Structure formats: C-alpha cells, structure tokens
Amino acid sequence: MSDFDYQLRIAQDNPWWRNRAIDDRLRRLTARPFVEELMGAMQAGAKRPVLVAGPAGSGKTVLLAQLVQLLLGRGVVPTRILHLALDRPAYPTRDLAQLADRLVEASGTGGEGGYFLLLDGVQSLDKWELQIAKLARDRPQWRIVAASNVAPLFARKPKSGPHRDVERASGGIFDGFILPPITFGEFVTFQNLRGRLFDPYGKLVDTEGLNAAFMDYLNWGGFVETVLGPGLARTDLGQLASVQVLQGWAGIYGIGDMGELSRLYAHLAQLTGEVFSMEDLAGRFSIAKNTLRKYLDYLEASYLIRRIWRVDGNAQRFHRQTRFKIYLINPSHRQALFGPLTLTSGATALVAETAVISQFVHTKSLGRMHFAEWKVGKALHRVSLVEMPAPGSEKSGQPVKCIELDWSDRAVALPQKVLGDMALFMDQTDPQTPCKVLTRSIPGKRFMGEHEVGFMPVAVWCWAIGKTLADRAAGTPAP
C-alpha cells in the first residue's frame, strides 16, 4: 500500500479530523443509552483499556461513533481522537503500536500528551488482548477503547462450566461490559410506543398493545439494523442472522467445518431454552464430545448463545455439569432463521423465556442464573430459572428467587396444579425474595403455602428490566 492510499484509509476512519463530526448516516441514528456508560468507564481514571464486547450486529461500531460525537461535544480536540477499523484488510501492518504511531503522525498533533484511541474489530488482530495490554502500559496517558465480537483469550479455556463475564475473563487487563442486542425497553422507546402503552406516570394502560409490541420484538426487534437502521422492509433477516454467525473468527478455536457449526447453531436456535446434554447433542450430530465442546465454547465466546447451568432440588450446584440449558443471546435469531411467531405458536413460550435471559446480558445477574432439575423417584421436576447469590455471599447456598414462565395464563387460577415443581422447590430451598411467575397477560399475587408469588406478564417484566438497564446506563435516576 502506498503512503497516499494509507493516508486516505486513515482519513476515512477519522472524518472528524476534517469536519469535526462523525458521518451524517451515523449521526442521525438514535443513540443507545450505553454510550454514556462507556464514556464514564473510559473517564473513570483507571489506566486499563475498556473492552466493549458483544455479538456481531449489537451496534458496537455505532456505539464507538456516538462516543466520538460525545467527546467532540465536550470539547475534545478532534485530532486527539484516533480511530482504527481493524477488521478491514487495508492496513500494511498488524502491529498495533506501529498503527498507533502512524495515526498520531497522520493527525499532525505532534505525539505529545494523551489521546483517545478507539479500536473497532480488534478480534482480527493476532493476540489482540496482549497487544492492547502492552500499548496501554507503554502509553499511560492514552484512553483506549476496544470493540470485539469474541471474548478475550482468557475466556477461551474456562476451568469450569459457567461462562465468565468480561471483567473476570480478561485477566485484569480490561474494564468493560457486554453490549447486548436491543433490549425490549429500548425497542419500545425507539418505536415511539411509550406514550400509547403507558400513562404519564409509567402505568401500563394497554396490555394487548404491549404484547403485540413484544411479538414484534421477538420476531425482528433484536437487530440494530431493523430498529435503528433502514427498517424491516429493507432487511433480509435470515441473511443478517447467518452473517452474524459466520464471522470468520472460528479459526482461533480450531474450527474448520463451518457447515457443521452452522447446522449446530440452527438446531440450538430452533430449540432455544431447551435442556441439552453433551451425550445427546454429540449423538444427534455424530460428532466427538471434544469437538462439540469446542463449538459450544466458540458460540458462547461470540455472544451468540448462553449456557445456563443446573442446580438440584436443594439449590446445590453440581461439581460436574452434564446437563444445561442453551439460550440464544438475540431471541430474534430464531425467527430470522425459521420464520415469524404468533402469540399462539408452539415455540413462543420458550422464545419469550429466551427474551428474559437476553435482557440480563449486560448485567452481572446473568452469571447467577441457573435452572433447577431433580428427580423424586422416577418423577422429573424442573424450575425454569433460579437466581443464585453471588459467590462468596453469606447466603451462597440459598437462592435469591426462582422464576417460572406460564404462557398458558392458567397458573393464577390454578397455582398448585400448574406450579407444583416450583412449590416443591420453594419448600425445599426457602428463596430469599418472593418468586415470580411470568404470564402472557395476567398480573397478580398469590401465596403458595408460606411463600408469596408474584405474577407479571412477561412483556412487562422484559420492559421493566430493559428500561431500568437503559436508565442506569444513561445515568437517569430510577423513579
């Protein structure tokens, strides 16, 4: 590449050097609330770089652009903001320190003092975690933000079952967070539905309308492209989902058969929320368990799926996990691959449960989510979700709460009949807070023995979690 071409590439990555603004197309997009949280993480005073990790298509590139606009609005000199799109094969070197030096040279600012360095697509660099760590040590005045579609190197060989969050998986190198797909709270806001569905005090006034919006969210609302971009009519959802799965980073996990990986992902997407075992999956696909484990590790490290691990009827964790639930991180992937759902479709209940998990992607609560499964004689009992305390807490063996999903709306009238497994689990474990039953449309409260159980439409639950998350990220006080 000639110096002229190289300078042109840099100029395209940093248009604000010339016109003090990001591209018009990106500036017109509604800002996700996480940009304020990212700004806070970057300016917290720590010398560690910030990692924005999350699935392809969650909007990391847009978030970085909106961060640039925020920095410009707060008076940062444009040429002090350096940006590299590393997933483009245009740069003549893949050494991050050399690229940073060329950026400083091109900016014309002399190289002294601090810079904001924004790195998009860092997963395309060899040993990107270590390169970023060295750059941060060598240039302590710089603030570095990196965006990646895959988890750091340190998460690729977990010592135990549950996938760890970015902070623990990064070996202390990064501060940061996982950027989720569009949450339901964001979806309602971005579609300008709040005024129609809720009164000025935040009380729901149209349950049917909220459920209709929730079905739209399940079917296509998890994609940034359809919510913030050109819209549903101009988007091939199946192609979009397939591209997000086949990002080309599987090689770092030693995966060569992308066709087999794609078939596995499609199977998991179709059965999102179901319970699996290694033996069952390996048998269905006629593949070795080690290969299967490699596939699952890659899909989880790419933030495409989440494994939820089992506890028994006494809320005790298993030392050897052989059964687990698998959820899609983006619930809209299932419909993109297999067609839209309706309120009465057979798979809707499990996809709705998947949306519940999806709302927790950005939170530490996700790592504490389990499901309960145990036998009494020959009878198998199960509770959909169990939130366990943080490791090391005073009540580490006592669940915080359990959550069941009742898409039939029968549980309010017949709690003992519909919720027998949940009642048994509560009697045996005595959760710390009232348990929840997520219904299709009926709210309420019941006592099952000595245990209070709250009933809430699942759409309301997802709205509340998503809105709270968005408010917190944007720095808005809770009502």
N, C-alpha and C positions, 0 to 999 in steps of 0.2 A: 504494500500500500504506500502511495506517495505521501509526502508531508501534506500536500494540498488536500488529498482525499481524507487524510486523518483529521486535519483541522475541520473539514466540512462535517465529518461524523460527530466530532465533539460539539460543534455549533448546533447541530440538530438535537443533540441530547441536552443542550443548555440554552434554549431560546431566550430565557430571561436575561442573559448577559446583554442581549441586543435590545429587547423591548420591555424589560422589567415586568414581564408577566409570563405565565405559562400559556400553552396553546389555547386558543379560543374554545376548541372542542372539549378540552378537559375543564376549562374554567366554567363552562356552562353546566356541568354536571353537579347535582346536589351533593354537598359534602357529607360523607358519613361521619357520625359523631366521634369516631375513633381517632380522627386527625388531631383533636385537642389532647387526647390522652397520649398520643405519640409525641406531640410537642412537649408535654410535661415530662415524659420519660426521658426524652433527649436532653432536656434542660435541668434535670434533677441534680446535676453536679457530679454524678459518677463518671469515672473515666472509661467505663466499659461501653462498648458499642451496643446499640439497640437492634434487636432482631425482630422483624415483622415476618412471622411465619404463618402459613395458611394454605388452603387448597388453591390450585390454579382456578382463576376466574372469581376469586373472592374480592378483587379490587385493590390488590397491593400496589400496582402501578399507579392507579388513580390516587390512592392514598398518599403516595410519595409526591405526586404532582401537587396535590392540595396542601401538603406540608410546605412545599416550596412557596406557594402563594401566601400561606400564613406567615412564613418567615419574611417574605418581601413586605407584607403589610405591616410588620412590626419593625421595619427599618433596617433589616439586614442588607448589606451591600450585595447587589446581585452576583457579582463575580466572586463572592465568598461562598456561594452555594454551588457545589460541584456535583454533577450527576453522571453516572455511567449506566447504560443499559447493557449489562454484561451478557445477556442471552442472545445478543446479536453478534454474528461472527465477523465483525468488521474491524476489530482491533488487532494490531500486528503482534501484540504480546499478551500473555495471560498472567503476567506477574503484576499483582495488584499495586505494589509500591511504585513500579515503573509507570503504570497507568495513572496513578495519583500525581506523580511528578509531571507527567505530560499535561494533565488537566490544569495544574497550577500554572504551568508555563503558558498554556493557551489562554487562561483567564487574564493574564497580564497584571496580576496583583502583587507579584514580587516574591511570593512564597513565605513571607514572614507572618506570624500571628496564626489565629485559628481559622478553620474552615468548617463548613457543614458538608460532609461527603455522603451522598445518597447513592446506594448501590442496589440496582434492580437486577433480578435474575442471577443472584450470586451462586446458585447451585451449579451453574455452568462452568465455574472456575474449579480447577483441581485443588483439593484441600482448602476450600474456601474458608472454613472455620479458622484454620491456623493462619492463613494469610491475613484475615481481618484482625485476629488477635495480635499478630506482630505489628501490623500497621497502627493499631490503637496504642500499643506500648511505645512505639517509636515516635508517635505524634500526639502527645497527651493533650495538646490544646485543641485538637480536632474533635468534632462531634460526628460520629459515624452511625448511619442507619442503613441496615441491610435488609433486603426483602428476599425471601426464599420460598419455593414451593415444597421443599422437603426439609425434614427435621435435621438438626445438626448431626455431625459424625458421631457424637457421643450417645445418640439415641439409637444407633443402628444395631447395636448388640446388647439389648437390655438384659440385665441379670435375672429379672423376674418377669412375671406375666404382664402386669398393667403398664401400658404406655405412659411415659412420664411427660410432664409439661415442658415447655421451652426452658424455663428457668432451671429446672433440675437436669434436663437433658443436655444443657450446653456446657457442662463442666465449669460453671462460674465465669465463662467468657462473656456471655451476653446478658443484658437486660432485655426484656421484651414481652411480647404477647402473641397469641394466636389470633389472627384476623378471621372471624367467622364468615360464612356466607351471609347474605342478607337475613337479618332476624325478622320475625313476624312483626315486632314493634316497629322496626324501620319500614317494613313493607306497607303497613297501614298508614304511616306518616307520609312516605314517598308517593303513595297513591291518593293522597289527599282525602282519606276516608275518616279521619278522626272526628271532624265536625258532624258527620252524618251518623256515626255509630255511637258516639259518646256525647253526653251533655257537657256544658262548660265546666262542671266540677269533676269530670272524669268518670261518671257513672255510665255504664253500658245501657243504651236505650234500644238497640236493635240486634238481638241475638242472632236472628236469621241472617241479617246482613253481615255480621261478623263471621259467621260460619261460611258464608259464600266467599268472603274475602280469604278465609283460611284455606278453602279448597283451591282458590287461585294461587295462594302462596305455595301450597303443596305441589301444584301442577307446574308452575313456572316461576314462582316468586323468589326462589333461592338463587337465581342468577343475576349478577350485577348487570349483565348486558340487557336483560329484559326489563329490569326495574329502573335503572339509571341511564340506559343506552337508547338505541333506536326503537325499542319496543318489541312486543311479542310477534307481531305480524312479519317482521323482517328477520326473525331469528329461527334458525333450524336447531331446535333444542337437542335432538338426537346427535347431530354433528358436534354441537357445542360440548355435550357431555363426553362424547368419545374423545375429542381433542384434549379435554382436561385430564382424562385417564392416561392417554398415551403421550405423555410429555417428553419421553425420551431420556428420563433420568434413571430408568430401571437398571441400567448397566452398572451403576455403583453398588447395587445389591447383587450383582452377579446373575441378573435375569436376562436370558437370551430369547426366550419364547414369549413374545408379546401377545401372540394369538391365544395361548393358554392362559396368560394373565388376564386378558380381556374377557375370556369366557368365564373365568372365576369371578371377576368383578360383576359381570352381568348377572350371574347366579346369586351373588350376595345382594345385589341391588334389588332383584325381584323378591327376595325373601328377607329384606331388611327388618330387623327386630326379632328375628327367629333365634332359637338356641342351636348352636352347632357344636360339634366335637371334631378334633383332628382326625380321628379314625373315620368318621362319617364323610367328611369332606375329601380326604385322601382317597377313599373308596369310590366316591362319586366321580372323581376326575381321573382316577387311575394314575395318581402321581405320588411320589415319595413324600413322607411327612416333612423331611428336611426342606424339600423344595416348596411344599405348601407353606411351611412356616416362613420361608423367605418371601413368598408372595404376600402373605398377610402383613409381615413386617414392612414391606415396601408400601403397600396400600395405606397402612396406618401412618407411616412416616411421611407420606404425601398428603395427609389430611383428607383422604377420601373415605375412609371408614374409621370406626371406633369400636374396639373390643371392650365389652363390659363383662367383668368377671363375677364369679359366683360366690355367694355365701350360703351356708346351710340354714336350717330352720331355727337355729340359735344365733344367727348372725355371725357365725365364725367363718373366717376366711380359710380357704384351702391352701395347703403348702404346695400342692401340685395341681395346677389348673388344667383340667381336661375338657371342661365344657364352658362355653362362653356365648354371649350374645354378640351379634355384629350389627351395627347401625351405620347407615350412610351419614356422612357429615352434612351433605347437602341433600335434603329429602327430595328435592325436585329432580335429582338424577334418575330416580326410579321411573317417574312419569316420562321424562325425556327419552328413556330407552324403551319403555313398554306402553306408552300411551296414557292419556289423562284418566284420572279417577273421578268418581262422583261420591256424594255423601253415603251412598248405599253400596259402593263397590266392596268386594270381599277383602281387599288388601288395605282399605282406607284406615282401619284401626291401627295397624302396625306402622303405616306411614305417618299417621298422626303421632304415634309414640316416638317415631324417629325424629319428628319435628321437636318434640320435647327435649330430646338429647341435644339436638342441634342448637337450641337456644343457650345451652351451657358451654358451648365450645370455647368461649372467651373467658370462662371463669375457672377458678380452682375447684369448684364443686364437681366438675366433670370427672376428675380423678378419684372422687369419693363415691361415684355412682357404681352400684353393683345390682345384681338381681339375685333373688333367693330361690333355691330349688332344693328339695329334700324329699325323702320317702318316709312314709309311715306304713310299715308292712309292704304291701305291693302298690299302695296309692302314692302317686307322684303329686307333690304340692309345689306351687310356684307363685311368687310375687314379682310383678313386672320390674319395679325399680326399688332399690333400697339405698338411701344415702347414709354412708358410714362417716363417723367423725374423722377429723384429720389425724394422721398417725402421730402417736405420742400424746394425744389428748387424755385428759383424766378419765373420760368415759369411752375409751377407744373400742371397747367391745360392745357398746350399746348403740344401736342405730339411731341416727338423728330422726329419720322418718322413713316411711315407705310410701310408695306411690303406685296406684293401680289405675289402669285405663279401662273404662266401661263405655264402649262406643254404642252399646245397645240401649243405654239410658234406663236399664232395669234395676240398677243397684240401689237407687234412692228408695224405691218402694220395697225391694226385697234384699236388703243388705246381707242378711245371714246366708241366704241361698246363693247369691252371686259372689259374695266376698268371703266365702268360707276359708280359703287359704290365707287371705290377708288377716282375718280374725285370729286364726291359729298362730300366725307369725307374731302378731301384736301381743297375744297372751304369753308367748314364749320369750319375747325379747323386750317388751315394755319400751317402745321408742320414746326418745326424749321430748319430741314435739308431736302435735296432732298429725296423723297421717292424712293423705289426700287421695281422693278418687276423681280422676279426670273423666268427665262425661262428655257426651256430644252436645247437650244443651241445657241440662238441669243443674242448678246450684242448690245448695242446702247444707245441712249439718245433721249428723246422727251420732248416737252413742251405740257402740257395739261392746256390750259388757261395760267395762270401766274406761274404754278408750273412745275419745272423741275423734270423729272422722269428718273431714270437710269435703264437700262435693263442689266441683267447679268445672264448667265447660273447658275442654282442653284448649280451645281457641283463646279463651280469656286468660288461661294460665300462660300460654305462649306469648300473648300480647303483653302481659304484666312483666314477665321475665325479660323479654326483648326491650320493652320501654325502660325498665329500671336499668338495664345494662347500658342502653344508649344515653340515658340521662347522666349516669355515673361517668361514662366516658367523656361526655361533653362538659362535665363539671356543673350540671344542673342539680340544685338541691332536690332531694326527694320530697314529694308533697306530704 
